[in-house]
Amino acid sequence: MLQPAKHLPADERRAVTVLAVIKLASTQNPSDITTAAIASEMGLTQGALFRHFPTKDAILQAVMAWVAENLLACIDQAMQDASTPLAALEGMYMAHIGFVAKHPGVPRIIFSELQRAGETAAKHIVQTLLLHYGERLRKVINNGKAQGELDPLLDTNAAATLFVGTIQGLVMQSLVANNVAGIAQNAAQVFTIYQHGIRSAP
């Protein structure tokens, strides 16, 4: 159980709620997580939880907003720290993998949410996250082509799709193996193969 959130300010309590859901999702099906379980994890009553989130969907929306903000922050930092476009891509890749390894409940929540029928606010946040992520990838890839580090004939959209796709593949395999925290074990080798396909010829 997380540290009791009874006396936290409202903003901090909402943040603790998000982390409680992510922690619970690391060990159980996100769709089975009840507001009672969330409240118990936080050391609160359901009534206290509902003062900040009127519904479970509102909680999921807050979780997805937290994921989007923090994952993109990790990606942006990796881009900023890199000296070349290819180094930026590698930094972004490993930052994403590191984020998933640190928060293994996140991919479970995302996959669960995307499987829900119809449109939801949480699903829209995930879609927007992928849109912004793709924009960043295409910018770095195009910079790499312009600087001669990446193949000038490289299909930018396909390269961005494959980048995300390899991460999704690693995540899916880690979920099947029930070892999301160990996702980093194969990430470096997979990125090495990926970069061989996009680099300019020596």
N, C-alpha and C positions, 0 to 999 in steps of 0.2 A: 504494500500500500504506500502511496505517496505521502509526503508530509501533510498532515491535516490542513485543509484550506479554509477553515472556519473564519479566521480573522484576517484573511488577506483582502487587500483592496480589490474592487470589482475587476479591473483589467488583469491583475495577477491571477485572480481566481479563474477567469476565462482561459488564460494561458495554461494554468494547471489542469483545467478540464481537457484541453487539447492533448496535453502530454499523457494524461490518464487514459484517454481513448487509444492513443498510439501504443502505449504500453500493453493495454489489454488485447489489442489486435495482434500483437506479436505472438500470442499464445492461443488465440481462439478465433473462430470465424467472426469477422466484423459484423455481419448481419445478425449474429446472435447476441451481441453486446447490448445489454439493456441499460436504461437510464439508472436503474437500481444498482447495477454493477459499477457504473461510472461513479455514482455518488459514493458507494462503499469504498471504491479505490481512493477516493479523495477524502474520506472521513467525514462526509456530509450526509444530510438527509436528501431525499429526492426533492422535497420542497425547496431546500436551499439551492439545489442545482437549477430548478426551474425558474428561479428568480433571475437567472442570467441567460438561460436558454429555454424558450417556451416549448421546444420540441426536440426530438432526437435529430431530425433533419437539420435543425439550426446548429446543433453541435457538429454534425458532419460537415456542414458548410464552413464552420469555423476551423475545423481540422484541415480541410482542403485549402483554405486561405492561408493557413500557417505553413503548410507544405509548399505551396506555390511561392510564398514570400521567401522562405528560408532556403529552398533548393535553388531558386534563381540568384539569391545572394551568394551562395557557394559558387555557382557557375560564374557570376560576374567577378568574384574575387580571383578565381582561377584565370580568367581572361586578362585581368589587370596585372597579375603577377608574371605572366608569360612574356618572353622576349621575342617569340616568333609565332606565326599562326599555327604551325604544327604543334609547337609546345603548348599553345593555348588549347588546342583540341585535346591533347593528352591530359592537360590539367583539368579541363571540363569533364572529361570522361572519368578520371579518377575521383574528382570531387563528387560527381553524381553517385558513383559506386560507394564512396565513403559515406555519403549521406544515407544511402539505403542500409548499409551495414550498421550504422549507428542507430537507425530508426527502423528496425525490421517490420514493425507494424504498418509502416506507410504503404508499401506495395500491396499488402493484403487489403488495406482500406480502399486504395485506388481501384484495384481489380474488382473488388466487391461492388463499388459504386458504379463503375462503368457497365456492369452486368445488369443493373437495374433498368427496368423498362421505362421509357419516357424520359423527359427532360427534368433534371433537378438542378437546383442552384449549385450543389457540390459538383455535379458532373460538368456544368458550364465552367466552373473554375478550373477543373482539370483540362478541359479543352482549350481554355485561354492560356493556361500554363504551357501546353504543348505548342501553341502558336508562338508565344514569346520565346520559348526555348529554340524553336526552329529558326526564328529570325536571327537570334544570336549565332547559331551554327552557320547559317548561310553567309552572314557577315564575315565570320572568321575564315570560312572556306574560300570565299571570293577574294579576301585579302591574301590568302595563301597562293591562289592562282595568279593574282596580280604581281606578287613578289617573286614568282617563279619557284616557290617551294612545293607547291602542289601542281599536279598535271593540269596544264592550261585547258585541255579538252574535257576535264572532269565535269560530269553532270552535278551541279551544285545541289539540286533538290534531292537527287538520288543519294548523294554522299551524306546529306543531312539525315535522310530517312534511314540509311543503313547504320549511321552512328547511333541513333536512338534505338533502332531495332536490335543491335547487338547487346545493348544494355538490357532491353526488355527480355531478350533471350536468356541472359545470365540470371536476371531476376526470376523468370519463370522456372528455370532449372533449380534455382536455390529454393523456391517455394515447394517444388516437387520433392526435393531432398530434405525439406524442413530444416534448412540451414541458411537462412537469409543472411545471418551475421557473417557467414563464411564466403560471401559473394566475391570478395576481393581476391580470393585465391587464384582465379583464372582470368581476372580482368586485364592484367598487364599483358598476358600472352594474346588475348583476343584483340586488344588495341594494337599490338604489334602487327598482327595480320591485317587489320583494318588500314593502318597507315601505309603498309606496303602497296595497297591497292589504290591509294590516292596521291602518293608522292610523285613528283616529277621524275623523269628518267635521269639517272646519273650522267 
